Amino acid sequence: MAQRRLRRDDYTVGWICALPIELAAAQELLDEEHEDVEHDENDHNLYSLGRMADQNIVIVCLPAGLIGNNPAAAVATQMKATFKSVRFGLMVGIGGGVPSTDSDIRLGDVVISQPQKGYGGVIQYDFVKTVPSGFQRTGFINCPPLMLLSAIAKMRASHLRQRSKLAEYASKLSHLQEFNREAAGPDILYEATYEHEGGSTCSSCRTDKRVDRPRRRAEETIVHYGIIASGNQVMRHATERDTVSAEFGGVLCFEMEAAGLMNSFPCLIIRGICDYSDSHKNKRWQAYAAGVSAACAKEVLSIIPPADIAKTSPLEDIFGKDSRGQIEQDYKDAHIREGESASLQDTYCIGASIPFCCGKHESVPANSCIALDLASEKSSASVYFILSGSDISGSFCWYSY
C-alpha cells in the first residue's frame, strides 16, 4: 500500500527517543506510516512520520552514540523549528528503576513523570552549585502540559476499572522475538550494598544476596507515577541511587534526557524499566521495556481527542523568538509589583533571568516556568506569580494552558 504524504503542519505531536531499540518500538506501533516530507537543509534530524491513535506524530531518535540532556535538547529544538504545528512532546524509552518499600517497581514496569512533593515530575539530580557546606542541588524543571496530565488522570481511572489498553498495544510487538518478555530473562533484584561480580551477566553473583519479593501474576505490567531523576551520567550504584531518591522524597526512575527537554519542549516522560540503576544492570530487558513504554505512550495518545490538541498553541508560537515582545507586554499589563500576586491573561507561565520567590523560597533560573503552591488563590482561569524583583531581562519561555 502506498504511503500518504502529509504537510509538515499536519503533525501535532512530537515523540523523542534516545536509542534505536526505542525507535523501533515506536515505529512498530504506528497505525499508519507516512512518506517523508521534504528535508530541511538546516535540520540534521531524520524523522519517522505516521498516525498513532488518531494523532499525526513525528518521531525522532537521538544520533547514534549521543545520549544525555544536551543532545536531547538539540534534537527537540530542531524538531520544533521544522514541524511548527507540534503542540507537545513525549519522551519515550527505557530507564533504571528505584525499588523501595513504597514503590514495588519491577523490570518491565512503566514510570510516567507526574508532579509530586513540590517537583514538576522531573528533577536534574546532578545540577549543583557550591555552598559553604559543600554542594547544593539547584534548578527548577517545568511540569508536563496540563492536557497530558489530564490524560494521565483519565488513564489511571481506566486502569483502576481494569480497562487498560496497555497489554493490547504491547501485543502488537509480539511477532518480534526481541520484544517478547520471555527473551528478557528472570527479574532479579540484589541487595543495595551488594556489588556486581563477574562479567556482563550475573551468573557469578551470589544467590543469597537476592531480594525476596512477592510473586506477581505472569505478564503483569504496573504503571507508576511520580518523580523521574535525570542526569548526564548513567546511574549504576545502588547506594547512591537510594541516597538521591531519599533526598527528593522518593524517585521512581533514573534516565538521561528529560532534564534537557522540559523547560523548552513541554512533554511527558514515559520510561520502561530495564534495570535497577545498580551495578548489576545489563541490556537483556531493554527491548521489552522499550516496547511497554511505547505501548503506554500510545494509550496516553488514545485518550486525547485530536480536536482538543488542535485548539492548543504550537510550541513554535509559544517558545519562538516572536513571543518575547508579547510576554513583556503581558507582564506590564498585569501591573505586577514586588511582593504582590497577579494573574496574567490566558494563564501565561513565565520564566526569566530574574529572581522569583516560589513556594520553597528558591530562586528559579532562566527558561523555567514557576509552579507555586497557591491553590487557594488559583482559579481555573488564572495562575499567580510572586516576584521578588520588578525588572525583566534575559530569555523567556511561556505557554498557555
N, C-alpha and C positions, 0 to 999 in steps of 0.2 A: 504494500500500500504506500502510495506517495505521501511524503510528509508535507504538512502545511507550512507555509512561511508567513509569520505574523510580523507586524511592525514592532520596533523596539518599545514604543509607547503602550503596547498591549500587555506588557509584563508588569505585574504589580507586587510580586513577592520575590525577594532575593534570598537565596539559600547558599550558605557558605560552608565548606568542609575543608579539612586540612590534609586528608590522606586519600590516596586512590581507592582504598577499600571503602571509604565513606562515600566517595563519589559514585562508585559502582552501585552501592545500595540505593542511593537517591535516584540514579538513572533508572534502575530496575523497577522502582515503584511509580514511575511516571505512568499515567493513564494514556498519555499520548505524547510522542516525541515530535518536536518541530524542527524544521530546517533552520540552519544557522542564518542569522541576519548578516548584513554586510559588516565586515570588520572595521572597527575604528582604529586608524593608524596610531592614535595616541594611547590606546588601551592594550596592555600586554596580557590581559586575561584571555583565557579561552573558555567559552561558556557552553553549557548544555541547556537547551530550551525545551519546554514542554508544558503539558497541563497535568495537574495533580489535584484531585478533589475539587474540580471546577475552578481552580485558580491557575492562571498562567504564571509560571515561575521560571526564574533564571538561576541556574546552578553554576557555581564556580568552585574550583579546588585550588588551594594554595600551590604555588610552584613546587615541584619535587625537591625535597631536601630543605625547604624553608618552612619552618613552623614557628609559632610564637605570636605574641601580641603585635609586634611591628609589621610582619608580613601580612597578618590578617587585616590590620588597619589599611594597609596599602591596597590590598585586593578590594576591600569594601569601598574605598574611595573611588577607584576606577569603575567599579560596578555602578555606583550612584551616578557618575558622570556620563556613562554610556546608556544606561537604562533609567531615564529620567522620571519614569512613572512608578518606580518601585516605592511602595508605601512603608514597608517594614521588612525586617530580615529574620532569618532563622540560622543559627549556628548549630549544626547537627553533626554528631560524630561520637567518638569514644572518649572515655575519661576514667580516672582512677577513683574508686570508691573509698569511703571512710566509714568502715563498720563501727558501730557503737551500740551501747545498751539502748539508746534512744531510737536508733535507726538501724534496723536489721537489713543492711544493704548486702546483696549477693551479686555475684557475677551474672551478667545478663539482665540485671535490673536497669531502670532508666531514671535519671535525675534531671529535673527541669528547674531552671532558675526562677525563684519567686521571692519577692521582698519579705524580709523577716528580721526581727530583732534590730531594727533601725538601719539595716543594709538593703540595698536595692535589688539583691538577688545574686550579685557577683561582687567579690572583693579581690583586689590585687594584693596578694599577701607579701609579695617581695618588693613593694614600693615603700621605701623607708626614708626617714631623714634622721640626721644625727642630733641628739639632745644630750644635755649633761649627764643623764643617767644611762646613756647608751644609744639605742635606736628606737624610733617610734614609727609605726606604720601610718601612712598618710594616704590622702586621696579619697575621692568620692566618685562612685560609679552609678550611672543612671539606672532607673528601673526599666523593665521592658515596657513597651507601649501598652496602654490600658486595654486596647482591643484584644491583644494577645493574653493579657491576664484574665480578661473576661472569658475568653475561650477556654483557658485552663480551668476556671471555676466550673464551667459547664461540663468540661470533660471529666473532671473529678466526680461530679454528680452522676454522670453516666456510668463511671466505673463502680461507684457505690451501688448502683442499681443493676450491676452485672451486665451492662450493655456496652462494654468496651469493644472497640474495633481493632485493638492493637494486635491481637492474635490473627485476625483476618488479614490485616495488611502485611504482617510479618510472614504469613504463609506464602505470599507472592514470591518470596525469595527461596522457597523450599526446594525448587528444582536446581538450585545452585549448591552443590555439595559443601562448599566452603562456608556458606552462611547457615548451615544446619547446626543445631545445638549439639548434636552428637559429635560433631567434629571438634568441638571446643574442649572436650575432656571434662574431668571432675572439677568441682568448685571447692577449693581447699583454702582455708584461712589459717595463717600461722600466728602465734603469739607476737605481739608488737615488739617485744625485746629480743626475739629470735631472728638472727640474720641468715640470709640465704647461704647454703653450702653447695658447692659443685658448679656445674656448667649452666646451660641455658634452660634446663628443666629442674624440677625439684625432686628428682629421683634419689638424690643423696641427702635430702633434708630429713630431719628426724620426725618420725610419725608421732612421737609423744609431745611434740610442740604444736600439733594441730589444735585449733579451737573447735570444741564440740558444740555444734549448733543444732537446733530442731530441724527436722527434715521438712521440706516443702513439697507441695504437690508437683508432680512432673510437669515440666514446661511452663511453670508459673513465673510470670514476669510482673514485678511490682514497680509502680512508678512513684518516685519520691519527689517532694517539692521543698525547695529551700535554698540555702546558700551554696554557691559554687565558688571555689577558690581558684584564681587564675594567676599564673606567673610565667616567667620566661625560661624556667628550668623544669625538667621532669621531677616530680616528687616521687622518690623511691626509698624513703626511710620512714618506717612506721612510727617511731617515737616522735620525729619531727612532724609527721602528719598529724598525730594526735595533739601535739602541742599547739600547732596552728589552729586546728579545729576548736580546741578549748578556748583559745584567745578570742575567737569570733563567735563564741556561743553555740558552736555546732555546725561544722561544714560537712556537706554530703559528698562532695566530689572535688577532685583536682583536675585542672586542664591547663592549656597554654595559649588560648587565643581570645577568650571572651573579653578580657580587660581592654584589648585593643580596639574593640568594636563599640561597646555600649554607649560611649559619650558622643559618637558621631554617626552611628549606624544602629538606631534603635532596633533591638532584636530580642528574641527569646533563645536561651541556650538550652539545648537538649543533648544529653550525654548518656550513651550506653556504657555500662560499667564493664570494663575488660580486665581490670586488675584491682588490687587493693592499695595502690600507692606505696608499696613497700619493696624491699629488696628481692622479693620472690616474683616480681612482675615478669611476664613473658607475653608473647603475641598470640597465644592459642585462642583466646576469647575475642580477639579484635574484630573478626569478621561478623560473628554472631552479634556482638554488641553494636557494631555499626548498623546492622540490619534492624535491630529492635529500635534504635534511636530514630532511624529514618521512618519506620512504621509509626512511631509515636508522633513524629512531626507531621506525617500525613493525616493522622487523626485530628491533630490540632487544626490543620487547614480545613478539614472537612466540616468543622463546626462553624467557621466564619462565612457568612453569606458574601459572595463576590460584590454584591451591590453595596454592602457596608464598607468594604475596602475601598471601593471607588469614591466614596464620599470623603475619605481622609486625604490629607495633603501629601504629595510626593516628597520623598526625602530631599530631592534636589532643590525643591522650593523651600523646604524647612532649613536646610543646612547650607544652601548655596550662598554665594557672595552677595547676591542682591537682597538677602534677608536682613543684613546688618542695619541698614538705614531704617527699615521698618521697626526693628526691635528697639532702636534708640528712641524713635518717636513714641512707641508704645510705652516705654519707660517714662518718658517725660509726661505723657498724657495721664499716667497713673498718679503723678504727684507724690511719689514715694519719698518720705523723709526719714532720716535716721531714727531707728527705734520704732517706727510705725509698721503696721501691716497693711498692705493694699493689694487689690486684685488687678490683674491685667486682663484686658478684654480677650475673650476666647481662650482663656487659661493658657497663656504662653509660659513655658518653663524657660528660664534664662540662666545661663552660666557665663560668668565674666571674670576677668582677672582683677577682681576687687574682693575684699573680704566679706563674706556673708556669714551671718550668725545663724546656723541651723540648729536643729533640735538638740544636738550634742555639743553645741558651742565650739564647733570646729571650723577652721577656715576651709573653704571649698575652692579647688583650683579652677583654672580656665577650662572652658568647654564642658562644664558639669552642670546638670540640672539640680535644683535644690529640692530635696524631699524633706518637708517639715512635718512634724507631728502636731498638726493644728486641726484635728478633726472637729473640734467644737466651733472653729471659725471657718470651716470649709463647706461650701455648698456644692451642688452639682455643677454650678456654672463658674466657680472661681477657685483659683489656687492662690494662697497667700505666701508672701515672702517677707522675711525680716532682714533688714540690711543694717550693717554696721558702718557703712560709708555711703556717700552720696554721688560719687563720680563714677562714670562708666569708662572703661578703657579696655583695650585688648580685643580678643576674638570672642565670638558668641556662637552658641548653638541654641536652637529652640525648636519646639514642636507643639502643636495644639492637639488637645485630646477631644 
